[in-house]
Amino acid sequence: MKNTFFLLVLFMAISCQKKETATVEKTTTVKDEHSFSKPQEAVAKHLDLDIKIDFDTQTISGKASWTIDNISKGNEIIFDENTLNISKVTLGDDEKETKFKLGEEVKFHGKPLQITIDANTTKVNIYYSTTKDAVALQWLNPQQTADKKQPFLFSQGESIWSRTWIPCQDSPGIRFTYNAKVTVPKDLMAVMSAVNPQQKNDTGIYTFKQDKAIPSYLMAIAVGDIGFKSIDNRTGVYAEQSVLDKAAFEFSELGKMVNAAEKLFGPYRWGRYDVLVLPPSFPYGGMENPNLTFLTPGVLAGDKSLTSLLAHELGHSWSGNLVTNATWDDIWLNEGFTTYVEHRIGEAVFGLKEAKMQDVLSRKLLADNMTEYGDSNPDTKLKVDTKDRNPDEGLSDIPYEKGYAFLQTVEYAVGRDKFDAFLKAYFNSHAFQSITTEDFVEYFKENLIKGDKTLAEKIKLDEWVYTPKIPSNIIVPVSEDFNAIDDIQKTWRQTGIKGLSQKIKSTNEKQHFIDYLPKEITEKEMDEIDKEFHFTQGGNFVIKRQWFVIAIRQKYKPAYPAIEQFMIATSRTGSLQTLYKEMVKTPEGKTWARQIFEKAKSGYHLTTVQDLQKTIN
């Protein structure tokens, strides 16, 4: 199957890519409240980027040359910028200098960059440099890396931060292709969200090509002492040298995941699928940059137990990168669909028992978020409203987990075969487009409901999408493995802890066991559990995070040094928020949280710092 099937899929993928390259990309006409640009008047279509990376000044400088379509034949095009230094702007290949001005600054959003053009302008060249206030860029000194020998740079553009390192029309509804020339120190290598080199060269100059139209938030760059190791003909791993072999082992199933995803949702259309393991200050579990997913090193558990995160980022190659939310109010179209795809890939690769456990964990996460937000909170809708806010504020686990629960409800209502066919058609018909929730709803009603009132009532589409509660038709998953752990929870105080680690083995099982420990558990009982399972000193990121929540809540002081070390060593915003929120529930915990934050913040990503400051204060 590996050989024959792979060759067939590769041929299909190459054929699709040839067709898609020539496709005229659709640009949404929906107003994006988080971009100053007016794409219905003048829109960017292709970027030629020529930049230099300077670690001494921690700046990127160079030229962004945009091929544009002046649709209205007007005299202005507007780009987004935030904290950039714009030195000059020229037009065309002959570089005739033109006027530009920066408009009024808006919190979180920066300023509109208004450039004078003429009716026939097709190219705009923007000369610029970044500043130390660029939210998207994380500059690390050698001590903040795994190898501790060379500095490191990485970007994180989602949601509206790409404008802090490239002047662009920074909206998910605007798609463009790009070429890039990147100059870096000769002992380092650059990689991007494009076709990448697999080894260093002698010049320090790297060129990139992305011939699939992507939105600006998927522009990504990383520079460091990076090595590469192949997994199969189209997948591989980039990482610092000391991490490379461990990462290659952890992700050895990557090729199987891609194959499984293709069987379910159609051909992978991006050529290669590689992953880059970043230093610990990366603020997320993963980021689905085309061709090159960025991953936290926290996923390297040593036993492949956390690779469901990788399945999620791979899933974005269909939902998110191929079919994209047109505005940040439609983020569930990216994350809800991808969570569904993640679960289906996981079931295909790891089996039904694993899938059932993941489903139960997913529903608990949704329930916990709904409790935190409240049933009437508008941010618990799938279609949210982030006008006049930082769009990151509208992003919780709800679009992931409620979106997944909705799609699973649809699957149960129509049957898996019919829903799989629908999803393939949905991805194909909207490939390389950005769509709104309303676009999806219209397509869903026309191609799946088809006027069937009984089916419509069974699914409750509008209730799922536009109301802030959880509809009554949500699927309640059951895991026999978790049921067995629930039985253990009822008796372990009588029978003792010894030997339970032989019955509760997997990451999912341990997480479920920790999540449902008694609220009044004693320090002595926690100590016995810790001796049996080694939760405090273990290497699994998820298990440690869940255990540390209980340790903070119950004031289990033997875990305090490990908690502090954990919170300093990682920058995953969501995981840190979980722990800091638990700490600040008590006065002494709040003092401790502030002490840890002061020690750790220099290693946190700027977006992480901003989020955590709100929690602590």
Protein Blocks (a to p, Z undefined) as FASTA:
>chain_A
ZZmmmmmmmmmmmmmmmmmmmpccdddfbdcfkbcbdfkloccfbdcddddddfklopae
dddddddddfkopabdcdddehiacfbdcedjkopacddddddddehklpaddddddfkl
cbdcddddddfklmkbccddfklpmnomaccddddfbfklmmmmbccdddfkbccddddd
ddddfkbccdddddddfbdcfkopacdddfbdcdfklgccdddddddddfblmbccdddf
klmmmmmmmmmmmmmmmmmmmmmnopafehpacdddddfklcbfbdcbehiacddfklmn
onopmmmmmmmmmmmmmnojlpccfbfklmmmmmmmmmmmmmmmmmmmnojklmmmmmmm
mmmmmmmmmmmnopklmklpmbdcfehiafklmpcfklmmmmmmmmmmmmmmnopklmmm
mmmmmmmmmgoiacdfklmmmmmmmmmnnopaklmmmnommmmmmpcbdcfkbccdddfk
lmmmmmmmmmmmmnojnhplmmmmbfmlmmmmmmmgcfkbcfklmmmmmmmnommmmmbf
klmmmmmmmmmmnopaklmmmmmmmmmmpccfklmmmmmmmmmmpmklmmmmmmmmmmmm
mmpcfklmmmmmmmmZZ
